[in-house]
Amino acid sequence: MKLNCLSCGHSVDLRDGYNDYDGQVKCFACGGLMAIRTQDGQIKWVELVVRPRHDEDSTLQETI
């Protein structure tokens, strides 16, 4: 089962251990944290819990 991160869109591979699951999943691409609920191998509910923080200082340094 795969889930696209609600923050960055990266594909997160959920293994068989997540077939019946109610808890949190972290995106390793951006660090976003999602709360999910699955049942019988299908995603029933997803919510973005923590949006990754972008480093504004690095953006400022690039524009100077």
C-alpha positions as a printed Julia matrix, in Angstrom:
64×3 Matrix{Float64}:
  0.0    0.0    0.0
  1.33   3.44  -0.88
  0.42   6.86   0.44
  1.42  10.24  -1.0
  2.71  12.69   1.61
  0.18  15.48   2.14
  3.02  17.98   2.5
  5.43  17.2   -0.36
  3.71  14.5   -2.45
  6.48  11.92  -1.94
  5.27   8.31  -2.19
  5.45   6.6    1.21
  5.46   2.79   1.06
  3.37   1.26   3.84
  4.17  -2.4    4.45
  1.83  -5.18   5.52
  2.14  -4.11   9.16
  0.0   -1.09   8.28
 -2.96  -3.11   6.89
 -4.99  -2.42  10.05
 -3.36   0.61  11.65
 -4.37   3.76  13.51
 -1.43   6.05  14.24
  1.25   8.27  12.76
  3.49   7.91   9.71
  6.51  10.09   8.92
  7.56  11.1    5.42
 11.31  10.54   5.15
 11.6   12.95   2.21
 10.34  16.1    3.98
  9.79  15.08   7.62
  6.04  15.69   7.5
  4.01  13.72  10.03
  0.62  12.28   9.09
 -2.03  10.6   11.2
 -3.56   7.68   9.28
 -6.2    5.01   9.73
 -6.19   1.88   7.56
 -8.49  -1.11   7.53
 -8.15  -4.33   5.54
 -5.22  -2.88   3.58
 -7.08   0.28   2.51
 -6.52   3.85   3.63
 -9.62   5.15   5.38
 -8.4    8.5    6.74
 -5.31  10.73   6.5
 -4.52  14.06   8.14
 -1.35  16.15   8.13
 -0.28  16.55  11.77
  3.06  18.35  11.44
  4.12  20.27   8.37
  7.91  20.35   7.98
  9.54  23.65   8.76
 11.32  25.29   5.85
 14.58  27.07   6.57
 13.82  30.7    5.67
 17.41  31.8    6.39
 18.8   29.67   3.55
 16.28  31.21   1.12
 17.3   34.69   2.24
 21.0   33.91   1.77
 20.39  32.63  -1.76
 18.68  35.86  -2.82
 21.39  38.19  -1.47
